[in-house]
Structure formats: structure tokens, C-alpha cells
Amino acid sequence: MKRKVPVLKDIYERLLAAANLESADGAIRITAEYEPIGGPGSTVFPPTVKTKASDAAGYLVGPRYVDGERVDVVWLDQPQSQANRCEQALREAIDAGAVYLPHLLMATEAAGVPVRMTNLDAPHRSRDAYFRDSEDAAGTKFDETEAGEALRQASATDWSAYLRLVPTDLVYGAWDSHRKRRIQVKIPRAYTSSMIGVAPLMGVRGAGRVDALNLAGDTVTISDSGWSPLEGAKAPKGAKTAKMSELGHGMIPPSEGLGGVSVKTVSREATLAMAQFATLRFGAVSPELTAAARALVAAVALLGDRLAFAAPALRLRSGCDLVMVSERVQWVGRGHDGRPQEEALAVSTPQEALALFEIALERARAAGLDWAVEPVVVKPNASLQQAIENSYKTHGVGEAEGE
């Protein structure tokens, strides 16, 4: 690592210029090819969605140009999901003590189980309703605390509160849609990544359930105390009934269902948009701090990507395990002769990305960065606490899903 320090310092200087649009570099692009662990052409399972055409479960398929040819592709992982994977990787690195990034932390307990939620976990990041409906140790509403008020009042002319308290929001974007304001906080994402499968062939499979004891009884009645077989009797008037199979018992005859897809290739493309980093403003601070802060946010974006995706294998979900075939991490710059200039960026491992981040943090601090060293800790208010506790309770018998 010591041998690479001068190289990483040179990379930082280039990143500093790029994040401020003071060079020919307009983006960092990461492209990778994968194949299923079963080999080329073996089945992978995309995420299921409710399709508009049939209101039934299906996959997201659409046209795209690949190498100049129009082909159908299937989404294997969308930008929102890929961002969540980066956030999870960053949170795990924070928990392991490998790196520290300022963040919000809602901490409580339900049914004897510790419950933690950070802005790296929450669906709407620091603007999520979990934090809106939390309070500090003294019982002050989060939005009325010093940190909460600073985040709520931030705007495109001054994102310093986000830089100081929740810098990952500046990477992955945020929208304050849970608070009633005429002008809501909206931060565009600077990092985007997605994964597709090219030329999908739709598969089918038979899905059913075999009951080892072949329990008798097709219909049962359900009450607060449980369920009872009808055994041929007619259900009492007003009684709630269900099929035995809906409760996880009995037989389900096999039927045709979604069977994944076979694709020619699986690819991932991620970008760090230097034009977005260059829009970030931090109020009345020095030009040196503004420039260094933009480079720091870019370094966080690259770190998140490397932590999440640099490994030789990737699991997107059950039935979608992939092995990396190739990967390119590149600077993408102003075009020449009709093509953008591409040059290898020598930051491919998490360790190299972490070293680059540490250089960026040191430079930003030297320029005057106020970087929180502990998370902002809050607890749920009474209503949210009750809702969390309810989610840990068992209430009667539920219906089985996905049989």
C-alpha cells in the first residue's frame, strides 16, 4: 500500500479537478460482465413486478441499444436497488470499524430485540418518516433538534448540513416528500448503477406444495384463537374461512409459474456524474473547501461501489447468483474524433478506494470541513414505538405466501 500512496495522491488531484469540472474528465464509468454461476445461458431470476398488461407477476423487459443493435433486455437490478447495495456495504464497513461516515441512527428495542435504523437503511434516507417521527433523549422532535432543523432548512445553495451529518445523501439522492413544504428538499443522485440481462428467453416452472402428512380438510374456519377444520360441515354464518393451503397446510397442485430467464450476457454499468458533484454548494465557505467537499463526496461514491461490487461473485437474490467475467473502471472525458476519451482508473479494490477516501477526507478537513465524528442518535416517538412493537407481535394465523 505504501508504494501506491503517490499514485493515489495523483488520482485524488485528478478527482478534485474532475468533480469541479476543471478538467476534461466528465465521469467515472464502471462496466462489468457477469455470467450465472451455472454457466452461460443458465437460468437467473429477475425481480418480479406486477405488470400493467395482466395485473399479474412478471419481469421488467424492454428495448435497448446494445453495440448499436436494438435488443430486448430484462432488468436484473435497478438503480434504486444498486444504490441500496452500496449503502448496505458502507453501513457494514462502518459497523466493522473499517471506515466512518456521519449518519443518523434511530435506536430502540422491541420484544427484547434491538432495533436499529440508519439513513443508510431507511427508504427515504435522512428524510424518511422514521426520523421525522423520532425524538432525541430529551423528547425534542427530531425536526426541531439542531441537526434536524439544519437538514430541514438546507437547500441547493447550501448542502453543508448534509455534508456534515449525512454525506451519503449527496451521493445517492434524497427527496423530502414526507414533510409539507412548498419547496421540498430534492437532491439528485450523483451515482447510478444498474444490471441487465440481454436477449432474455422466458422460462417456466411448476410450483406446488406436497404435504408430508396429507392433512385432510379443504376449508377451515379462523378465529382469534386459531383455526378449526370444517370436516364437511357448513361454516357458521359470518365465520371467516380459508383454504387449508392458505395456512401452510395441505396440498397445492403444481401449476405453471415464472421460471426465470436465460440471457446472452449479464452486464452492469455504473457512473459517477462529475457534473452533479460540481453543482454542490456549501454556503459561505472558501472555494478550497467547496472544491475539496465535492471531491470527498465523489470519493464516497467510489468507495460505496467498490465495497458493494468489487468481489468476484455477486448475489442479487435467490436464484440470481453471478460470477464476474470482466470489469473496467475508467475515466470518461471530452470526446475526440467522435468518441469519448476513456482511460483506466487505477482504483479497483475496496482497499484502494478506502485509501483514496482517506486522502479526500484529510484534504477536506485541512480546508475547514466540519465532519461529525459520532452519529446523531434518536429514538422513536410513542406512536412509532408502538407500531414497531406491534410488528414484533404474533396475532393469530396469517395466510401463507409464495406456496
N, C-alpha and C positions, 0 to 999 in steps of 0.2 A: 504493500500500500504506500509506503514512504516514497518508493520510486515513482509513483504516479501523481504525487501531490502537485508538482509543477504543471503537469498536463491538465489536471483538474482545475487548477487556477486559471489556466488559459481558457478552458471550456467555460468557466464562470464568467470571465471577461466577455466572451462571445455571447453568452446567455444574457448578460447585463445589457449589452448593446441591442440584442435582438428584442428583448422584452420592452425596450423603449423605442423600437423601430428606428434605430440609429445605425443599422447595417443592412446588408442585402438579404439577411435571413428573415423569412416571413413565418416560419412554422417549424415545429419538430414533428416528424411523422414516423410512426411505428407501424410496420406491416409485418404480419406473421402468417404463415401457412401451417395448418394442422391437419391431422388425419385421425379418424376414430381409432381407439386402442385396438379394435378388432381388425384394423387394416382398411385400405382404401375401399370405399363402396359399402362398408358395413353400416348397419343402421345406427342413427343417432336420433335422439328425441328432442325436438324444439319445445319451447314453452307453448302451452295450449292457451287459446283465447276463445272468447265467444264470437263467432263470425256473424257479420251482419246478414249475409245471404240466407243462412238457415237457422240462426239463433242457437246453433249447436257448437260444441267444442271443435276447434280446428287449429291450423297453423297459419302464421302470417307469411304469405307468399306474394311476391310482386316482381315487376320487371326491373332490370338494372343493366347498365352497360358494363361489361367486363371485357377488358382488352379490345374495346371498340365494338364488341358484339352484344346485341340485345339478348339477354337471357333471363330466365326466372331464377329468383333466389328466395331462400327461406331464412327468416330471422332466427338465429340461434341464441343471440343475446343482444338486447337493445341498449342504447346509450345509458338509460337510467339504471339498468341492471349492472352494466360495466362500471359505472361510477360508484355504485354501492359496493362492488367488489373491491375497488380501490380504497374506499372509506373503511371497509372491514379490515383490510390489510394494514392500513395506517393505525387503526384502533388497536389491533393485535400487537403491532410494534410498540405502541405507547404502553400497553399493558405489560409487555415483556421488558420494558425499560431500554429498548434499543434506540428510541427517539422520543422527543417530547414536542407535542404540538398543543397550543392552547385550545381548550374545548369547554363546553358546558356539560355538566353531569347532574342528572336527576337521580337521586339515590333514595331507596326506601326498602321496605320489606313487606311481603305478603305471604300469609300461611307459613311463616318461618323461613321463607325463601328470599334471599337478597335479590332485589330488582334494580337494575341499572340501565339508564338510557342516556346516551350522549348525543350531541348533534351529528356525530358520525354514524349513528344508528337511526335517528328519527327520520321519518319520511320527508318532512319539510325542513330538515337540518335545524339550524338555530331558531328558525321562525316557526317551528312546529307547535301545535296545540299542547303537547306535553309540557313545554317550557312556559307557554302562556298561562297554563293552569297550575303552575308551581309557585313556590314562595321560598324565601330564604329562611334561615334558622330563627329569625325574629318574627316571622309571619308576614313579612312585606311581600306583596305580589312581585313576581319576577320582573314584570314590565316597569315596575316602579323602583326597582333597585338601581344602583348606579350603572351596573353592567347592562341590565335590561333596557334602561332608558337610552343608553348610548347606542345600543343596537337598533332600537326602535326609531331613533331620530337620524340615523345615518342616511346618507344619500349619495348620488353619483359624484358629487363634488368632494365627499369626504367619507371614505370607507375605512378610516383609521380604527374605528371600534372593531370592525370585522377582522382587520389585520392583527389587532392586539388580542382579541378574545376567541375568534373562530375563523382562522385564516383559510381553512378548507372550504368554507362557503364561497370564497372568492375563486376557488378552483372549479368547483362542481356546480355553482349557481345556487341561487335561493330566491324564493318569492314569498313575501309576507302576505299570503292570501287569507290568513286566519284572523287578521285584525282589521277593523273597519276604519279605513282611511281613504281619502280621495286619491292621494298619491301613495301607492304602496311600494315598499322596497322590492326591487327586482334586480337581481344580479345575473347577467348571462353567464353560462358556463364557458370556461376557457379551455377545458379538457373534454374531448369527446372520443368515445371508443365504441365499436360495435363489432359483432361477429355474424357472418352469414354463411350459408351453405349454397353452393352454385348448382343449378340444374337439378332441383330435388325431384326424386321419384317417391311418390307417396306409398307408404306401406300400410298394411292392415294386420290386425292380430285378433285372436279370440280372447275375450275376457269373461271370466265367470268365477264361481266360487263353489268349492266342494266342502260340504260339512262332514267332518270325520265321523260324527255320531248320527248323521242323517236325522236330525231332530224333526219330529212330526209337528204339524200345525202350521198353517199358512198365514193366518191372521191372528193378531194378538190385540189385547186392549192395554192401554198405557195409562198409568196414574202416577201420582207423586211418589208412591211407594215402590213403583216398578212396573212390571208388565205381567200379563197372565194369558196363557193360550185360551182360545175360544173353544177348541176341540169340537167344531161343528155347530156350536150354539150360535145364536144370533147376538150380535153385540147390543148391549143395553143402549137405549136411546140417549144420544148426546155423548156417548163414550168416545174417547179418542182411540183410533185404531191404527195399526201399521202392519206391514208385511214383516214376517219373521226375518227376512233377509235384510230389511232396513235397520234392524237392531244388531246385525252382525252374526246372526244365526241362520241355519237353514241353507238350502241350495239356491244358487243363481245359475241358470242355464247359460252356457257360453254364448256370447253374441259378438258380432264384428265391432271392433273399435279402432281408434287411431293406433297405427303401428310404427310411428316414427318415419324417418325419411332416409333415403340413400342419396348422397350428393357426390358430385365430381370432386369438389375441393371445399375445404373449410378455411376461411380467411378472417383475420382480424385487422382492422385499421383504426389507429388512434392518432389524434392530432392535439398538439398544444398550439393554440392560436395566439401568436405574438401581438396581433392587432388588438385582441381583447385585453391582454395584460397591459398594453400601452394606454388603454382607456382608464385604468385605475387611478383614482385621485385620493389623496390622504389629507386634505385640508391644508392648513397653513404650515407646511413643513418645508424643509430645504429641498432643492432639486436633487441633491445627493441621496436623501432618504427616500424620496419618491422613486427614483431610479432603482435603488437597491431593494426597496419593498416589492416592486414589480418582479425583479429577478428572483426574489425569495419565493413569491407565490408560484412562479414558474418552476422553481426547484422542488417545491412541494408536489406539484402536479407530476413531475417526472418521477419523484420518489414513490408516489402512490401507484403509478403504473408499473414500475419495476418490482415493487413488493407484491403486487397482485398477479403479474403476468410473465415474469421472467423465468419461472420454473419450467422444467421440461415437459410437464404434464399439467392438464387443467381439467377440473370437473365443473361443468356448468350446472348439472343436475343429474338425478338418477337416469341412467341410460344415455348420458351425453358426456362421456369421458374421452378426452382428446390428448394426443401427444404432439408436441411441437416438431415440425419438419424444418422450418427455417424462420429467421426473423431478421429484420433490418431496422435499426434505429438511425434516423437521418435528419440532418438539417435540410430544409427545403427553402430555396432562395429565389430571388428575382430571376425570371426566365431569360434564356439566351437561345436564339435560333428556334424559337417556338416551343421550347421545353423548359420547365423549371430546373434550376440547378439543384442537384442532390449530392450530399456529401455525408459520409458516415460520421455519426456522433459516438464518440468512444465512452458512452455511459450505457452499459447493457445489463449490469448486475445490480442487485439491491445495495450491495456494499459500495459500489461506485456512486450510485445515486445518493446514498446517505452521506458520503464524503462531500459530494457537491452541495448538498443541502446545508451541511455544517459550514462550508465556506460562505454560502449565501447568507446564512444567519449571522455569522460573525461580521460580515461586511455591513449588513443592515443595522446591527447593534452599534457598530462603530459610527454609523451615520446618524444614530439617535433613536433607533427603534425601541419602543416600549412593548416588550413581549411578555405576556403573562407567564409566570412560572408554575402556577397551580390552576386547576380547573375552577370554574365558577360552579359551586355546588348548591343545588336547590333540592327541595322535597315537594311531592305532590300536595296540592291543597286538599281539603277534606273530601270534596266531591270526587276528584281524580283518584285519591287514595281508595275510596270506597269502590270505585269502578275497577281499579287494579285488583283489589282483594276479591271482588266478585268473579273475576276471570280465573282465579285460582280455586274456586269452589266447584264442587260437583253438584249439579241439580238434576236428579232423576236420570232418565235414559235418553240418549240422543240417537239420531239416525246415523247409520254407517255411511261413509263416503268412499267413493272410489273402488267399490267392490267389483 
